[in-house]
Amino acid sequence: MKQIKIGIIGFGTVGSGLAEVLYSQKERMTKRTGMSITLSKVADLNLPELPDKFQGVTLVRDAQEIIHDADIDIVVELIGGIEPAKTFVIDAINAGKHVVTANKALLSQEGKDIFAAASKKGVEVGFEASVGGGIPVIKSLREGLVANKILSIMGIMNGTANYILTKMTEEGVPFDEVLKEAQDKGFAEADPTYDIEGIDTAHKLAILMSMAYGMNITHNEIVTEGISQIEPLDIQLAHEFGCRIKLLAISRNHGDHVEARVHPTMVPESHLLASINGAYNAIHFTGDTVGNVLLYGLGAGMVPTGSAVAADVIDIARNIKAQSIGRVPPLSYLPEHIQALRVTPMDELYGPYYFRFTVKDEPGVLAEIAGILGQHDISLESVVQKGRKKTGSVPLVMLTHDARESSVSEALKEISKLDTVLAPVVKIRLLGDEA
């Protein structure tokens, strides 16, 4: 029976999850592949020893001992970050190893170099776990939807942010309190910036756009806004308007240009994405032949993510056995057909908006603000003014019809300078035509 030997660099949450999957599912994988897929070595700087069940696995401190081990067929990079992860991946490729990674930050920033190096050396790069944790979104996009022109991508791609917004919605708890609870429970990192500010979601959207449209794009080209400004009042008002607030990744394909944005969005409660709660992810594609497709599941976690990494390992093992390396291009499109597409500037986009102003409780304020919006061709669908506060300030809430982003920016800049406006304006986009 053919043996495929695996080396793992990094034995944290995902690395230990992969090891657990390879151990517990070994018999099942053998029945499905006709091969013995075996964990051979683990490299980790901080681990004193491996769990007892992995007695036959060698623990080393230097990743190069895995990269240059002639018996290792597949190197799995699970340390995260850009460096030294990129160096390890490139070194493994240059050593003729196939590579699997869950590193969305690395691929969204340095993927072009990595995929070019793999193509040159004739090895494969698997990255199923980089988007959606245990959800088979990469395989679906690369193979299941290969006959489609992808018209749009939209989704909830960060479980931490979705958990926080869900708790705020269901319990009315302020953002800071929910974040601390999520950190105490291990749902959020000690430094949650990438999760709550949308950066992690932008990394994932960049990877999906590269595959969906056959384009070169990095997360730096994606307009990104986080959820830290959202308050329980916004959650409550969203409910009154029949919506839920979600951190969405949105991309729409206009042919010669594509939208790319991540931001809090008011989603109608009738929309499927409004019902995705807790740490779950959901990714929605629209194809020109298949129509709408929704993939849903746990977007993180030791075993779900380990399952996705194991799926890549098995795919590559099957290709090794069948001598069909490179059968499916990693980005679905052949390298020579990867192109540069224009990313639509946000200023050119139209859509409906939610504004919350904190204003002085005095006559004429509403008329003054509405007048400035009108001067910028922003028409109002509804206005809500909540009861008086002892502080002398009141929240003034407005929903608009479709407006141009550039006009909204100019109007809000002008309104923010008014003496009657006492705090920064909260702006949340509504899900319009995408719904």
C-alpha positions in Angstrom: 0.0 0.0 0.0 1.3 3.4 -0.9 2.3 5.6 2.0 2.0 9.4 2.0 4.0 11.1 4.8 2.9 14.4 6.3 4.9 17.1 8.1 3.2 19.8 10.1 4.8 23.1 10.9 3.0 24.6 13.9 1.0 22.5 16.4 -1.4 25.1 17.7 -5.2 24.9 17.4 -5.3 23.9 13.7 -2.2 21.8 13.7 -3.4 19.7 16.6 -6.8 19.5 15.0 -5.3 18.2 11.8 -3.2 15.6 13.8 -6.4 14.5 15.6 -8.3 14.1 12.3 -5.4 12.1 10.7 -5.3 9.9 13.8 -9.0 9.3 14.3 -10.0 9.0 10.7 -7.0 7.0 9.5 -8.9 3.8 8.7 -11.7 5.7 6.9 -9.2 7.6 4.8 -7.4 4.4 3.9 -10.7 2.9 2.7 -11.4 6.0 0.6 -8.0 6.4 -0.9 -6.3 3.0 -0.9 -3.3 4.7 0.8 -1.8 5.0 4.2 -1.7 8.8 5.0 0.6 9.2 8.0 1.7 12.1 10.2 5.5 11.7 10.3 7.0 14.9 11.8 5.8 18.0 13.7 7.9 21.2 14.0 7.0 23.6 16.9 9.1 25.9 18.9 7.1 25.9 22.1 5.8 22.3 22.4 7.7 20.2 24.9 6.2 16.9 23.7 3.4 15.5 21.6 0.3 13.9 23.1 0.8 10.1 23.9 -1.4 9.0 21.0 1.2 10.4 18.5 4.1 8.2 19.8 5.3 7.4 16.3 5.6 11.1 15.3 8.9 12.9 15.5 8.8 16.4 17.2 11.5 18.9 16.0 12.1 22.6 16.6 13.4 23.5 13.2 10.9 23.6 10.3 13.8 23.0 7.9 14.1 19.4 9.2 10.6 18.8 7.7 11.1 20.8 4.5 14.3 18.9 3.7 13.2 15.4 4.8 13.3 13.3 1.7 10.5 11.0 3.1 8.0 13.9 3.6 5.5 14.2 0.7 3.3 17.1 1.9 4.3 20.0 4.2 1.4 21.6 6.1 2.1 25.2 7.2 -0.1 26.2 10.2 1.9 28.9 12.0 0.0 31.9 10.5 1.2 35.4 9.7 3.4 36.4 6.8 6.9 35.6 8.0 8.5 33.1 8.5 5.4 31.4 7.0 6.2 32.6 3.5 9.8 31.5 3.7 8.8 28.0 4.9 6.2 27.6 2.1 8.6 28.8 -0.6 11.4 26.7 0.7 9.1 23.6 0.8 8.0 24.3 -2.8 11.6 24.7 -3.9 12.4 21.4 -2.2 9.7 19.7 -4.4 7.2 19.3 -1.6 3.5 19.8 -2.0 2.1 22.4 0.4 -1.1 22.8 2.4 -1.9 26.0 4.4 -4.7 27.6 6.2 -3.0 30.9 6.1 -5.5 33.4 4.6 -3.3 36.5 5.5 -0.3 34.9 3.6 -2.3 33.9 0.5 -4.2 37.2 0.3 -1.0 39.2 0.3 1.7 36.9 -1.1 -0.4 34.3 -3.0 0.8 35.4 -6.4 4.5 34.5 -5.6 3.5 31.3 -3.9 1.3 30.0 -6.8 3.9 31.0 -9.3 6.6 29.1 -7.5 4.4 26.0 -7.2 3.6 26.1 -10.9 7.3 26.4 -11.8 8.2 23.4 -9.6 5.2 21.3 -10.6 3.8 20.9 -7.0 0.4 21.6 -5.6 -0.8 24.1 -3.0 -4.0 23.3 -1.0 -5.7 26.0 1.0 -9.3 24.9 1.7 -9.1 25.9 5.4 -8.1 29.5 4.6 -11.8 30.5 4.0 -14.8 29.2 5.9 -13.0 26.8 8.3 -14.7 23.4 7.8 -17.0 24.6 5.0 -15.8 23.2 1.6 -16.0 26.6 -0.1 -12.7 26.6 -2.0 -13.4 23.2 -3.6 -17.0 24.3 -4.5 -15.7 27.4 -6.2 -12.7 25.8 -7.9 -14.5 22.7 -9.1 -18.3 22.6 -8.4 -19.0 26.0 -9.9 -16.3 25.9 -12.6 -18.8 26.2 -15.5 -20.2 29.4 -14.1 -19.5 33.1 -14.5 -19.6 34.2 -10.8 -21.8 37.2 -10.7 -21.5 37.9 -7.0 -19.9 36.8 -3.7 -21.5 37.7 -0.4 -21.1 36.3 3.1 -20.4 36.2 6.8 -16.8 35.1 7.0 -15.7 35.8 10.5 -17.1 33.8 13.4 -15.8 36.1 16.1 -17.5 39.2 14.7 -20.7 37.2 14.0 -20.7 35.9 17.6 -20.4 39.4 19.0 -23.2 40.8 16.8 -25.4 37.9 17.7 -24.9 38.4 21.4 -25.5 42.1 21.0 -28.7 41.4 19.1 -30.1 38.7 21.4 -29.1 40.2 24.8 -28.7 43.9 24.2 -25.2 43.9 25.6 -22.7 46.6 24.6 -19.9 45.7 22.2 -17.1 46.0 24.8 -18.8 43.6 27.2 -19.5 41.0 24.6 -15.9 41.2 23.3 -14.5 40.6 26.7 -16.8 37.7 27.2 -15.8 36.3 23.9 -12.1 36.6 24.8 -12.7 35.0 28.2 -14.4 32.0 26.5 -11.6 31.7 23.9 -13.9 32.8 21.0 -11.8 35.9 20.4 -8.1 36.5 20.3 -6.3 38.6 23.0 -5.8 41.1 20.1 -9.0 40.9 18.2 -8.2 43.7 15.7 -8.2 41.5 12.6 -11.6 40.0 13.5 -13.6 43.0 14.7 -12.1 45.5 12.2 -12.9 43.3 9.2 -9.3 42.6 8.1 -9.7 38.8 8.5 -12.8 38.9 6.3 -11.0 41.0 3.7 -8.2 38.4 3.5 -10.8 35.7 2.7 -12.7 37.8 0.2 -9.5 38.5 -1.7 -8.9 34.8 -2.0 -12.4 34.1 -3.2 -12.3 37.0 -5.7 -9.0 35.7 -7.1 -10.7 32.3 -7.8 -14.2 33.6 -8.8 -13.0 36.2 -11.3 -9.5 35.0 -12.3 -8.0 38.2 -11.1 -5.0 39.5 -9.1 -6.1 41.2 -5.9 -4.8 41.6 -2.4 -6.8 42.5 0.7 -5.2 46.0 0.6 -7.5 46.8 -2.4 -10.7 46.0 -0.4 -12.4 48.8 1.4 -12.8 47.5 5.0 -14.8 48.7 8.0 -15.3 46.9 11.3 -18.0 46.6 13.9 -16.5 48.4 16.9 -18.7 51.5 16.4 -22.0 49.4 16.5 -24.0 50.1 19.7 -27.1 48.4 21.1 -29.2 51.3 19.9 -28.2 50.5 16.3 -29.1 46.8 16.9 -32.5 47.8 18.3 -33.3 50.2 15.5 -32.2 47.7 12.9 -34.8 45.3 14.4 -37.5 48.0 14.2 -36.7 48.4 10.5 -36.9 44.6 10.0 -33.2 44.1 9.7 -30.2 42.5 11.5 -26.7 43.9 11.4 -24.0 41.6 10.0 -20.4 42.1 9.0 -20.6 41.2 5.3 -18.1 40.7 2.6 -19.6 41.8 -0.7 -18.3 41.6 -4.2 -20.3 42.0 -7.4 -19.0 41.3 -10.9 -19.7 44.1 -13.4 -17.6 42.6 -16.2 -14.8 45.2 -16.6 -14.8 46.1 -12.9 -15.6 44.4 -9.7 -16.8 45.6 -6.3 -14.8 44.6 -3.2 -15.9 45.7 0.3 -16.3 44.5 3.9 -18.5 46.5 6.2 -21.4 46.2 8.7 -24.6 45.9 6.8 -28.3 45.9 7.7 -29.7 42.7 6.3 -33.5 42.2 5.9 -34.7 39.6 8.3 -36.2 37.7 5.3 -32.7 37.2 3.8 -31.0 33.9 4.6 -27.8 35.6 5.8 -29.8 37.4 8.6 -30.4 34.0 10.3 -26.7 33.0 10.4 -25.9 33.4 14.1 -23.2 32.7 16.7 -19.8 31.6 15.4 -21.2 30.2 12.1 -20.2 31.4 8.7 -22.2 31.5 5.5 -21.0 32.2 1.9 -23.4 33.0 -0.9 -22.4 32.8 -4.6 -24.5 33.7 -7.6 -23.6 32.0 -10.8 -24.9 32.7 -14.3 -26.0 29.1 -14.8 -26.4 27.6 -11.3 -28.2 30.6 -9.8 -27.9 31.1 -6.0 -25.7 28.8 -3.8 -25.3 29.1 0.0 -22.6 27.3 1.9 -23.0 27.2 5.7 -21.1 25.8 8.7 -18.5 26.4 11.4 -15.9 28.9 10.1 -13.3 28.1 12.8 -12.4 25.6 15.5 -9.8 22.9 15.9 -11.6 19.9 14.4 -13.7 21.6 11.7 -10.6 23.5 10.3 -8.5 20.3 10.7 -11.1 18.5 8.6 -10.6 21.1 5.8 -6.8 20.8 6.0 -7.1 17.0 5.9 -9.3 17.3 2.8 -6.5 19.1 1.0 -4.0 16.5 2.1 -6.2 13.7 0.7 -6.8 15.5 -2.6 -3.0 15.9 -3.1 -2.4 12.3 -2.0 -4.9 11.1 -4.6 -3.2 13.2 -7.3 0.2 11.8 -6.3 -1.2 8.2 -6.6 -2.9 8.9 -9.9 0.1 10.9 -11.3 -2.2 13.8 -12.0 -0.4 16.7 -10.1 -1.7 20.0 -11.4 -5.0 18.5 -12.7 -6.9 21.4 -11.2 -5.3 24.9 -11.1 -5.2 26.2 -7.5 -7.1 29.4 -8.5 -9.4 27.5 -10.9 -8.2 29.6 -13.8 -5.0 28.7 -15.7 -2.2 31.0 -14.7 -2.0 32.6 -18.2 -5.6 33.7 -17.8 -5.3 35.4 -14.5 -5.9 39.1 -15.2 -5.9 42.5 -13.7 -9.5 43.8 -13.2 -10.4 47.3 -12.0 -11.8 47.4 -8.4 -14.8 49.7 -8.3 -14.0 52.8 -6.2 -16.4 53.0 -3.3 -17.3 56.6 -4.4 -19.0 55.2 -7.5 -21.3 52.8 -5.6 -25.0 53.4 -4.9 -27.1 52.0 -2.2 -29.4 52.8 0.8 -28.0 54.0 4.1 -28.8 54.2 7.8 -27.5 57.3 9.6 -27.6 57.9 13.4 -26.8 61.4 14.5 -26.4 62.4 18.1 -27.8 66.0 18.1 -28.9 68.8 20.5 -32.5 68.6 21.5 -33.6 71.8 20.0 -35.9 73.0 17.1 -34.6 73.1 13.5 -31.9 70.4 13.8 -33.9 67.9 11.7 -34.6 70.4 9.0 -31.0 71.6 8.9 -29.6 68.0 8.5 -32.3 67.0 6.0 -31.5 70.1 4.0 -27.8 69.3 3.7 -28.7 65.7 2.6 -31.1 67.1 0.0 -28.4 69.4 -1.4 -26.3 66.3 -2.1 -29.2 64.5 -3.8 -29.8 62.1 -0.9 -33.5 61.5 -0.4 -35.0 60.1 2.9 -37.2 57.0 3.2 -37.9 57.4 6.9 -36.9 59.4 10.0 -37.0 58.4 13.6 -36.3 60.7 16.6 -36.1 59.0 20.0 -37.3 60.6 23.2 -35.4 63.3 25.1 -32.4 62.6 27.3 -31.4 64.4 30.4 -28.1 65.2 28.7 -29.8 67.5 26.2 -28.9 65.2 23.3 -31.1 62.9 21.3 -30.5 60.3 18.6 -31.8 61.2 15.2 -32.0 58.3 12.8 -32.6 58.4 9.1 -32.9 55.7 6.4 -32.2 56.9 2.8 -33.2 55.7 -0.7 -30.3 54.7 -3.0 -27.5 57.4 -2.8 -24.1 57.7 -4.3 -21.3 56.9 -1.8 -19.3 60.1 -2.8 -22.4 62.2 -2.1 -22.9 60.6 1.3 -19.3 61.2 2.3 -19.5 64.9 1.4 -22.9 65.4 3.1 -21.8 63.7 6.3 -18.5 65.7 6.4 -20.6 68.9 6.2 -23.1 67.7 8.8 -20.4 66.7 11.2 -19.2 70.3 11.4 -22.5 71.5 12.7 -22.6 72.8 16.3 -25.8 70.8 16.9 -24.1 67.5 16.1 -22.5 66.2 19.3 -20.8 62.9 18.3 -19.4 61.2 15.2 -22.1 60.1 12.8 -22.8 56.3 12.6 -23.3 55.2 9.0 -24.4 51.6 8.2 -25.1 50.5 4.6 -28.3 48.5 3.9 -28.4 45.4 1.8 -30.1 46.7 -1.3 -29.9 45.2 -4.8 -27.7 42.3 -3.5 -30.7 40.9 -1.6 
